[in-house]
Amino acid sequence: MVGIPVADMLGSPLSGWLLIFDGALGLHGWPWLSLIEGLPAVLLGVACLLILSDGPRDAAWLSAGERAWPADRIAAEQERWAARHDAKLRYAFSGRTLAFAAVNRISVRSIRLLER
């Protein structure tokens, strides 16, 4: 709950200070603000891609049991979901789905014609 006020307390003076760089290297102050304040987020995103593993089975810092437990839970959940949601392409083109799509299309088209 304190994070937003603290971020404002620290970020506002930093933003004001970065706007002083108006004209440096041919950039106005606001591009400097965007570049410098956005750089940590970009670097953290790249670091996460490089450092973090793709799943619990690949996590080297977990023991074998700690790796197996979440992986088994994820696999079981995916099996339950697949059993409940037997989604196949033929269901997308069923009569009911096409009827709803047609009603939607006609409704949107009618509204657009009435707006003219």
Rosetta blueprint (number, residue, H / E / L):
1 M L
2 V L
3 G H
4 I H
5 P H
6 V H
7 A H
8 D H
9 M H
10 L H
11 G H
12 S H
13 P H
14 L H
15 S H
16 G H
17 W H
18 L H
19 L H
20 I H
21 F H
22 D L
23 G L
24 A H
25 L H
26 G H
27 L L
28 H L
29 G H
30 W H
31 P H
32 W H
33 L H
34 S H
35 L H
36 I H
37 E H
38 G H
39 L H
40 P H
41 A H
42 V H
43 L H
44 L H
45 G H
46 V H
47 A H
48 C H
49 L H
50 L H
51 I H
52 L L
53 S L
54 D L
55 G L
56 P H
57 R H
58 D H
59 A L
60 A L
61 W L
62 L L
63 S L
64 A H
65 G H
66 E H
67 R H
68 A H
69 W H
70 P H
71 A H
72 D H
73 R H
74 I H
75 A H
76 A H
77 E H
78 Q H
79 E H
80 R H
81 W H
82 A H
83 A H
84 R H
85 H L
86 D L
87 A L
88 K L
89 L H
90 R H
91 Y H
92 A H
93 F L
94 S L
95 G H
96 R H
97 T H
98 L H
99 A H
100 F H
101 A H
102 A H
103 V H
104 N H
105 R H
106 I H
107 S H
108 V H
109 R H
110 S H
111 I H
112 R H
113 L H
114 L H
115 E H
116 R L
